[in-house]
Amino acid sequence: MTFLIPGLLMMHAIEGSYQNTSSSLFISRWANNIEELLVTPISFFEMVLAILIGGLARSVMIVTGVWSISFLFVRIFPAHPLIMLYFLIVVSLIFSLVGMLVALYADEFEHMTVVTTFVISPLVFFGGVFNTLDMVPEKLQIFFKMNPIFYMVNGMRYGMLGRCDISVGFSMTLVMVLFMVLFFLTVYLFKVGYKLRK
């Protein structure tokens, strides 16, 4: 149970942040409310940041709730609270950005659930939430190491338990690089008005 909880917290952080931004941005596009945001005197950088804060807030609330309920079964206090907080915040922001990108691309509600079902869920389940790298056959370990969620889960596990399967420094660098790339890509798409202006 102690081993599972950090992975479950990361899983809920990923799903909560993705669902918040993907649904809110898609509905804004669908109802044409996004046009009101685009004419406000704020930069595209600030627009993206504002939507991200909503995704982050939902993610933190969900993780706090799940962690509180986990105290009924086992009490876990972070071994490295700052590292745990770093992964919670940065990963929530990454999947908030993924949600925004999917919402920009999607033409129908079903497109968002396709990404959840066929991309995010498999990556989460093969990201070390329920097992260590040692439990995976050696020939399949390469697939785990190619999965970015594996590094996110291991970072959270290190923050909570003080142990992980991979270098925590590499994991921290990888998630920050992913965040920066996705953030500037999203700001660029807002700037050019990709599927935002009709």
KELOMAR-358435 format. One record per atom (N, C-alpha, C, O, CB): x, y, z. Coordinates in steps of 0.1 Angstrom, whole numbers, padded with zeros to 4 digits, always signed. Glycine has a CB too. Example, Ala and Ser with C-alpha at 12.3 -4.5 7.8 and 13.67 -1.06 7.14 Angstrom:
<pts>
+0132-0057+0078+0123-0045+0078+0132-0033+0078+0142-0033+0085+0113-0045+0090+0128-0022+0071+0137-0011+0071+0129+0000+0079+0134+0011+0080+0141-0006+0057
</pts>
This chain:
<pts>
+0008-0012+0000+0000+0000+0000+0009+0013+0000+0006+0022-0007-0009+0000+0012+0019+0012+0008+0029+0024+0008+0035+0026-0005+0036+0038-0009+0040+0021+0019+0038+0016-0012+0044+0017-0026+0034+0023-0036+0038+0031-0044+0049+0003-0031+0021+0019-0035+0011+0022-0044+0007+0037-0044+0004+0043-0054-0001+0014-0043+0006+0043-0032+0000+0056-0030+0007+0067-0038+0000+0075-0044+0001+0059-0015+0020+0068-0038+0026+0079-0047+0022+0077-0062+0019+0087-0068+0041+0078-0046+0022+0065-0067+0017+0063-0081+0003+0067-0083-0001+0073-0093+0019+0049-0085-0006+0063-0073-0020+0067-0074-0022+0082-0074-0030+0087-0081-0028+0060-0063-0014+0089-0065-0015+0103-0065-0011+0110-0078-0017+0119-0083-0006+0109-0053+0000+0104-0084+0004+0110-0097-0006+0107-0108-0009+0115-0116+0018+0104-0101-0012+0095-0107-0023+0091-0117-0034+0101-0116-0039+0106-0127-0027+0077-0115-0039+0104-0104-0050+0114-0103-0046+0128-0106-0054+0136-0112-0055+0113-0088-0033+0132-0104-0029+0145-0108-0029+0146-0123-0033+0157-0128-0014+0148-0103-0025+0136-0130-0024+0136-0145-0039+0137-0150-0042+0145-0159-0018+0123-0150-0047+0128-0145-0061+0128-0151-0069+0141-0147-0076+0146-0156-0068+0116-0145-0067+0146-0135-0075+0158-0131-0071+0170-0139-0079+0178-0143-0073+0160-0116-0058+0172-0140-0053+0184-0147-0057+0183-0162-0060+0193-0168-0038+0186-0146-0055+0171-0168-0059+0170-0182-0074+0173-0185-0077+0180-0194-0055+0156-0187-0082+0167-0176-0097+0168-0178-0101+0182-0176-0110+0187-0183-0104+0159-0169-0095+0189-0167-0099+0203-0164-0097+0212-0176-0107+0219-0181-0092+0208-0152-0085+0212-0181-0082+0222-0192-0088+0217-0205-0092+0226-0213-0067+0224-0193-0088+0204-0208-0093+0200-0221-0108+0203-0222-0113+0208-0232-0091+0185-0223-0116+0200-0211-0130+0202-0212-0133+0217-0212-0142+0222-0219-0137+0195-0200-0127+0225-0203-0130+0239-0202-0127+0247-0215-0135+0255-0220-0123+0246-0190-0115+0244-0221-0111+0251-0233-0120+0246-0245-0124+0254-0253-0097+0249-0236-0123+0233-0246-0131+0228-0257-0145+0234-0256-0150+0239-0266-0132+0213-0257-0151+0235-0244-0164+0240-0243-0164+0255-0246-0174+0260-0252-0170+0238-0229-0154+0262-0242-0153+0276-0246-0152+0278-0261-0158+0288-0266-0140+0283-0239-0145+0269-0268-0144+0270-0282-0158+0267-0288-0163+0273-0297-0134+0261-0288-0164+0256-0283-0177+0251-0289-0188+0262-0287-0196+0263-0296-0181+0238-0282-0188+0269-0275-0198+0279-0273-0194+0293-0277-0202+0302-0275-0201+0279-0258-0183+0294-0283-0177+0307-0288-0175+0317-0277-0174+0329-0279-0187+0313-0298-0173+0312-0265-0169+0321-0253-0154+0325-0254-0150+0335-0249-0172+0314-0240-0147+0317-0261-0132+0319-0262-0129+0333-0269-0119+0339-0266-0125+0308-0270-0139+0337-0277-0137+0350-0284-0136+0362-0275-0129+0371-0277-0148+0352-0295-0144+0361-0264-0144+0371-0254-0130+0372-0247-0125+0383-0243-0155+0369-0243-0124+0360-0245-0111+0360-0239-0100+0366-0248-0091+0373-0244-0107+0346-0235-0102+0363-0261-0092+0367-0271-0092+0382-0273-0081+0388-0277-0094+0361-0284-0103+0389-0270-0103+0404-0272-0099+0411-0259-0099+0424-0259-0117+0408-0276-0097+0404-0248-0093+0411-0236-0079+0416-0237-0071+0411-0245-0094+0401-0224-0075+0427-0230-0062+0433-0231-0051+0426-0223-0044+0432-0215-0062+0447-0227-0050+0412-0225-0040+0405-0218-0032+0397-0229-0037+0394-0240-0045+0395-0207-0020+0394-0226-0011+0387-0236-0016+0372-0237-0023+0367-0228+0003+0388-0232-0011+0366-0248-0014+0351-0250-0007+0343-0239-0012+0333-0234-0010+0347-0264+0005+0348-0235+0012+0342-0224+0003+0341-0211+0002+0331-0204+0025+0349-0221-0003+0353-0208-0012+0353-0196-0024+0345-0198-0029+0339-0188-0015+0368-0193-0030+0344-0210-0042+0336-0212-0039+0321-0209-0046+0315-0202-0046+0337-0227-0028+0316-0215-0024+0302-0212-0021+0300-0198-0025+0290-0192-0011+0299-0221-0014+0310-0191-0011+0308-0177-0023+0307-0169-0024+0300-0159-0002+0320-0173-0033+0316-0172-0046+0316-0164-0053+0302-0165-0058+0297-0155-0055+0327-0169-0054+0297-0177-0060+0283-0179-0052+0273-0171-0058+0263-0166-0062+0280-0194-0039+0274-0172-0030+0264-0165-0033+0264-0150-0033+0254-0143-0016+0267-0168-0035+0276-0144-0037+0277-0130-0050+0270-0126-0050+0264-0115-0038+0292-0126-0060+0271-0134-0072+0263-0131-0070+0248-0131-0074+0241-0122-0083+0266-0142-0062+0243-0141-0059+0229-0141-0050+0225-0129-0052+0214-0124-0051+0226-0154-0041+0233-0126-0032+0230-0114-0041+0230-0101-0039+0221-0093-0021+0241-0113-0050+0240-0100-0058+0240-0088-0066+0228-0086-0068+0222-0075-0067+0253-0088-0073+0223-0097-0081+0211-0097-0072+0199-0093-0076+0190-0085-0088+0209-0110-0061+0198-0099-0052+0187-0097-0047+0186-0082-0048+0175-0076-0039+0188-0106-0043+0197-0077-0039+0198-0063-0050+0194-0053-0048+0187-0044-0033+0212-0059-0063+0199-0056-0074+0195-0048-0077+0180-0048-0080+0174-0038-0086+0203-0052-0076+0174-0060-0079+0160-0062-0068+0152-0054-0072+0142-0047-0079+0156-0076-0056+0156-0056-0045+0148-0050-0046+0149-0035-0043+0140-0027-0031+0154-0055-0049+0161-0030-0051+0163-0015-0062+0154-0010-0061+0148+0001-0054+0178-0012-0073+0153-0017-0084+0145-0013-0080+0130-0013-0084+0123-0004-0096+0147-0022-0074+0125-0024-0070+0111-0025-0060+0108-0014-0061+0098-0007-0063+0108-0038-0050+0117-0011-0040+0115-0001-0047+0115+0013-0043+0106+0021-0029+0126-0001-0057+0123+0015-0064+0123+0028-0071+0110+0030-0071+0104+0041-0074+0135+0029-0077+0105+0020-0085+0092+0021-0075+0081+0023-0078+0071+0030-0093+0089+0008-0063+0082+0017-0053+0071+0019-0048+0070+0034-0043+0059+0038-0040+0074+0010-0050+0080+0042-0047+0079+0056-0055+0069+0064-0052+0065+0075-0048+0093+0062-0067+0066+0058-0075+0055+0064-0068+0042+0063-0071+0033+0071-0089+0055+0057-0059+0040+0054-0052+0027+0052-0038+0027+0056-0033+0018+0063-0053+0023+0037-0030+0037+0053-0016+0038+0057-0012+0053+0057-0016+0061+0049-0007+0030+0047-0005+0057+0067-0001+0071+0069+0013+0072+0063+0023+0067+0067+0000+0075+0084+0014+0081+0052+0026+0084+0045+0029+0099+0046+0020+0107+0042+0026+0078+0031+0041+0102+0051+0045+0116+0051+0057+0117+0042+0066+0109+0042+0048+0121+0065+0058+0128+0033+0068+0129+0023+0082+0129+0029+0085+0135+0039+0067+0142+0015+0091+0120+0023+0105+0120+0027+0112+0133+0022+0121+0138+0029+0112+0107+0022+0108+0138+0011+0114+0150+0005+0102+0158+0000+0099+0158-0012+0124+0146-0007+0096+0166+0009+0084+0174+0005+0086+0183-0007+0077+0185-0015+0079+0182+0017+0097+0190-0008+0099+0199-0019+0100+0192-0033+0095+0197-0042+0112+0207-0017+0106+0180-0033+0107+0173-0045+0093+0168-0049+0089+0168-0060+0117+0161-0044+0085+0163-0039+0071+0159-0041+0063+0170-0047+0056+0168-0057+0065+0153-0028+0064+0182-0041+0057+0194-0046+0061+0197-0060+0053+0201-0068+0059+0205-0036+0074+0197-0063+0079+0200-0076+0072+0191-0086+0067+0196-0097+0095+0198-0076+0072+0178-0084+0066+0169-0094+0051+0171-0095+0046+0170-0106+0070+0154-0090+0045+0173-0084+0030+0175-0084+0027+0187-0092+0018+0187-0101+0025+0177-0070+0034+0198-0090+0031+0211-0098+0035+0210-0112+0027+0213-0121+0038+0222-0091+0047+0205-0115+0052+0205-0129+0044+0195-0137+0040+0198-0149+0067+0202-0130+0041+0183-0132+0034+0173-0139+0020+0178-0142+0014+0175-0152+0034+0159-0132+0013+0184-0132+0000+0189-0133+0000+0200-0144-0010+0200-0153-0005+0195-0120+0010+0208-0145+0011+0218-0156+0013+0212-0169+0007+0216-0179+0022+0228-0153+0021+0201-0170+0023+0194-0182+0010+0189-0188+0007+0191-0200+0034+0183-0181+0003+0182-0180-0010+0176-0185-0021+0186-0186-0031+0183-0194-0014+0165-0176-0020+0197-0180-0029+0208-0183-0027+0213-0197-0036+0216-0204-0028+0220-0172-0014+0214-0200-0010+0218-0214-0014+0208-0224-0019+0212-0235+0005+0221-0215-0012+0195-0221-0017+0185-0230-0032+0186-0232-0036+0185-0244-0013+0171-0225-0039+0188-0222-0054+0190-0223-0057+0202-0232-0066+0201-0240-0060+0192-0209-0050+0213-0231-0052+0225-0239-0049+0222-0254-0057+0226-0263-0044+0237-0234-0038+0215-0256-0035+0211-0270-0045+0202-0276-0049+0204-0288-0021+0204-0270-0050+0192-0269-0060+0183-0274-0073+0191-0276-0080+0189-0286-0063+0172-0264-0077+0200-0267-0089+0208-0269-0088+0217-0281-0098+0220-0287-0091+0217-0256-0076+0222-0284-0075+0230-0296-0076+0222-0309-0082+0226-0319-0061+0237-0296-0071+0210-0308-0071+0201-0320-0085+0195-0322-0089+0193-0333-0061+0190-0318-0092+0191-0311-0105+0184-0312-0116+0191-0319-0117+0203-0317-0109+0180-0298-0123+0184-0327-0135+0189-0333-0148+0185-0327-0158+0190-0329-0135+0186-0348-0147+0174-0319-0158+0168-0312-0154+0164-0298-0143+0162-0295-0164+0156-0320-0164+0162-0290-0162+0158-0276-0154+0145-0275-0146+0142-0267-0175+0157-0268-0158+0136-0285-0152+0122-0285-0137+0122-0287-0130+0113-0282-0159+0114-0296-0132+0132-0294-0118+0133-0296-0110+0134-0283-0099+0128-0282-0114+0145-0305-0115+0141-0273-0108+0142-0261-0108+0129-0253-0098+0126-0246-0115+0153-0252-0119+0121-0254-0119+0109-0246-0110+0098-0253-0105+0089-0247-0133+0104-0245-0109+0099-0267-0100+0090-0274-0086+0091-0269-0079+0081-0267-0100+0093-0289-0081+0104-0267-0067+0106-0261-0066+0100-0247-0056+0094-0244-0064+0121-0261-0076+0102-0239-0076+0097-0225-0075+0082-0226-0067+0075-0219-0088+0101-0217-0084+0076-0234-0085+0061-0234-0073+0054-0240-0069+0044-0235-0098+0057-0241-0069+0059-0252-0059+0052-0260-0044+0057-0258-0035+0051-0263-0062+0052-0274-0043+0069-0252-0029+0074-0250-0025+0075-0235-0016+0069-0230-0028+0088-0257-0033+0084-0228-0029+0087-0214-0030+0075-0205-0021+0072-0197-0037+0098-0209-0042+0068-0206-0044+0056-0196-0034+0045-0198-0028+0040-0188-0058+0050-0198-0031+0041-0211-0020+0031-0212-0006+0035-0207+0001+0028-0201-0019+0027-0227-0003+0048-0210+0010+0053-0205+0011+0053-0190+0021+0051-0184+0013+0067-0211-0001+0057-0184-0001+0057-0169+0001+0043-0164+0009+0041-0155-0015+0063-0164-0007+0033-0169-0006+0019-0164+0008+0013-0167+0012+0004-0160-0017+0011-0170+0014+0017-0177+0028+0012-0180+0038+0022-0176+0049+0023-0181+0030+0009-0195+0035+0030-0166+0044+0041-0161+0050+0038-0147+0055+0047-0141+0038+0054-0161+0048+0026-0142+0053+0023-0129+0044+0026-0117+0049+0026-0106+0066+0029-0127+0031+0028-0120+0022+0031-0109+0020+0019-0100+0020+0021-0088+0008+0035-0115+0020+0007-0106+0017-0005-0098+0028-0014-0097+0027-0025-0090+0005-0012-0104+0040-0011-0102+0051-0020-0102+0065-0013-0103+0065-0001-0108+0050-0031-0113+0075-0019-0098+0088-0014-0100+0094-0018-0113+0089-0027-0120+0098-0018-0088+0105-0012-0117+0112-0016-0130+0117-0030-0129+0117-0037-0139+0123-0006-0133+0121-0034-0117+0127-0048-0115+0116-0059-0118+0120-0070-0121+0132-0049-0101+0104-0056-0116+0093-0065-0118+0090-0068-0133+0083-0077-0136+0080-0061-0111+0095-0059-0142+0093-0060-0156+0104-0068-0163+0115-0067-0159+0092-0046-0162+0100-0077-0172+0111-0085-0179+0121-0075-0185+0117-0065-0190+0104-0094-0190+0133-0080-0185+0144-0071-0190+0142-0066-0204+0145-0054-0207+0157-0078-0189+0136-0074-0213+0134-0070-0227+0124-0059-0228+0123-0052-0238+0130-0082-0235+0114-0058-0218+0104-0048-0219+0107-0035-0211+0100-0025-0212+0091-0054-0213+0118-0036-0204+0122-0024-0196+0125-0011-0205+0122+0000-0200+0134-0027-0188+0129-0013-0217+0132-0002-0226+0119+0006-0229+0119+0018-0230+0138-0007-0239+0107-0001-0229+0095+0005-0232+0091+0014-0220+0085+0025-0222+0084-0005-0235+0094+0009-0208+0091+0017-0196+0100+0030-0196+0095+0041-0193+0093+0009-0183+0112+0028-0200+0122+0039-0200+0119+0050-0211+0124+0061-0210+0136+0034-0201+0111+0046-0221+0107+0055-0231+0094+0062-0228+0091+0072-0235+0105+0047-0245+0088+0058-0217+0075+0064-0213+0078+0076-0203+0083+0073-0192+0066+0053-0206+0075+0088-0207+0078+0100-0198+0070+0099-0184+0075+0104-0174+0074+0113-0205+0059+0092-0184+0051+0091-0172+0059+0082-0162+0057+0084-0150+0037+0085-0174+0067+0073-0166+0075+0065-0157+0084+0074-0149+0086+0071-0137+0084+0055-0166+0090+0084-0155+0099+0094-0147+0091+0102-0138+0096+0106-0127+0107+0102-0157+0079+0106-0142+0070+0114-0133+0066+0106-0121+0066+0111-0109+0058+0119-0141+0062+0094-0123+0058+0085-0111+0070+0082-0102+0068+0083-0090+0052+0072-0116+0081+0080-0108+0093+0077-0100+0097+0089-0092+0102+0088-0081+0104+0072-0109+0096+0101-0098+0099+0114-0091+0090+0116-0079+0095+0119-0068+0098+0125-0100+0077+0113-0081+0068+0114-0070+0071+0104-0059+0070+0107-0047+0053+0113-0075+0074+0092-0063+0077+0081-0054+0090+0085-0045+0090+0082-0034+0079+0068-0061+0099+0091-0052+0111+0095-0045+0108+0106-0035+0113+0106-0023+0122+0100-0055+0099+0115-0039+0095+0126-0030+0088+0121-0018+0089+0127-0007+0087+0136-0037+0080+0111-0019+0072+0105-0008+0079+0095+0000+0078+0094+0012+0059+0100-0013+0087+0086-0007+0093+0074+0000+0108+0075+0001+0114+0068+0009+0089+0062-0007+0114+0084-0007+0129+0085-0006+0136+0074-0015+0148+0072-0013+0133+0084+0008+0128+0067-0024+0135+0057-0032+0128+0057-0046+0116+0060-0047+0135+0043-0026+0135+0054-0056+0129+0053-0070+0138+0044-0078+0149+0040-0074+0127+0067-0076+0134+0041-0090+0141+0032-0099+0151+0039-0108+0159+0033-0115+0131+0024-0108+0150+0052-0109+0158+0060-0119+0163+0072-0112+0158+0076-0102+0150+0063-0132+0173+0079-0118+0178+0091-0112+0168+0102-0111+0161+0106-0121+0190+0096-0121+0166+0107-0099+0156+0118-0096+0160+0131-0103+0152+0138-0108+0154+0120-0081+0173+0133-0104+0178+0145-0111+0174+0145-0126+0170+0155-0131+0193+0147-0110+0176+0133-0132+0172+0132-0146+0157+0134-0148+0152+0140-0157+0176+0119-0152+0149+0128-0139+0135+0129-0139+0130+0144-0138+0121+0148-0145+0128+0121-0128+0136+0151-0129+0133+0165-0127+0136+0173-0139+0128+0182-0143+0141+0171-0115+0147+0171-0145+0151+0178-0158+0142+0175-0169+0137+0184-0176+0166+0174-0162+0138+0162-0170+0129+0158-0181+0116+0164-0180+0111+0169-0190+0128+0142-0181+0110+0164-0168+0096+0170-0167+0097+0185-0169+0087+0191-0175+0091+0167-0153+0108+0192-0165+0109+0206-0168+0110+0209-0183+0104+0219-0188+0120+0212-0160+0118+0201-0190+0120+0203-0204+0106+0201-0211+0103+0209-0220+0130+0194-0210+0099+0191-0208+0086+0188-0213+0077+0200-0211+0069+0204-0220+0080+0175-0208+0077+0205-0199+0068+0216-0196+0071+0228-0204+0062+0234-0210+0069+0220-0181+0084+0232-0206+0088+0243-0213+0084+0242-0228+0079+0251-0234+0103+0246-0212+0087+0230-0234+0083+0228-0248+0068+0229-0250+0064+0236-0259+0088+0214-0253+0060+0223-0242+0046+0223-0243+0040+0237-0241+0031+0241-0247+0039+0213-0234+0046+0244-0231+0041+0257-0228+0043+0267-0239+0033+0274-0243+0048+0263-0215+0055+0267-0245+0057+0277-0256+0050+0273-0268+0046+0281-0276+0072+0278-0258+0048+0260-0270+0040+0255-0282+0025+0260-0280+0019+0265-0290+0040+0240-0283+0020+0259-0268+0006+0263-0266+0005+0278-0267-0005+0283-0273+0002+0259-0252+0014+0286-0262+0014+0300-0263+0014+0304-0278+0007+0313-0283+0025+0307-0256+0023+0297-0286+0024+0300-0300+0010+0297-0307+0006+0305-0316+0035+0291-0307+0004+0286-0304-0009+0283-0310-0020+0293-0307-0028+0296-0315-0013+0269-0306-0020+0298-0295-0029+0308-0291-0026+0321-0299-0035+0328-0303-0028+0311-0276-0013+0324-0300-0009+0336-0308-0013+0336-0322-0018+0346-0327+0006+0338-0307-0012+0325-0329-0016+0324-0343-0031+0321-0344-0037+0321-0355-0008+0313-0350-0038+0319-0333-0052+0317-0333-0057+0303-0339-0067+0302-0345-0059+0327-0341-0049+0293-0336-0052+0280-0342-0065+0275-0336-0067+0272-0325-0040+0270-0338-0075+0274-0346-0089+0269-0342-0095+0277-0331-0105+0273-0325-0088+0255-0338-0091+0289-0329-0097+0298-0319-0105+0309-0326-0115+0313-0320-0086+0304-0311-0101+0313-0338-0109+0323-0345-0116+0317-0356-0111+0309-0363-0099+0334-0350-0129+0321-0358-0137+0316-0369-0139+0327-0379-0146+0324-0389-0151+0311-0363
</pts>
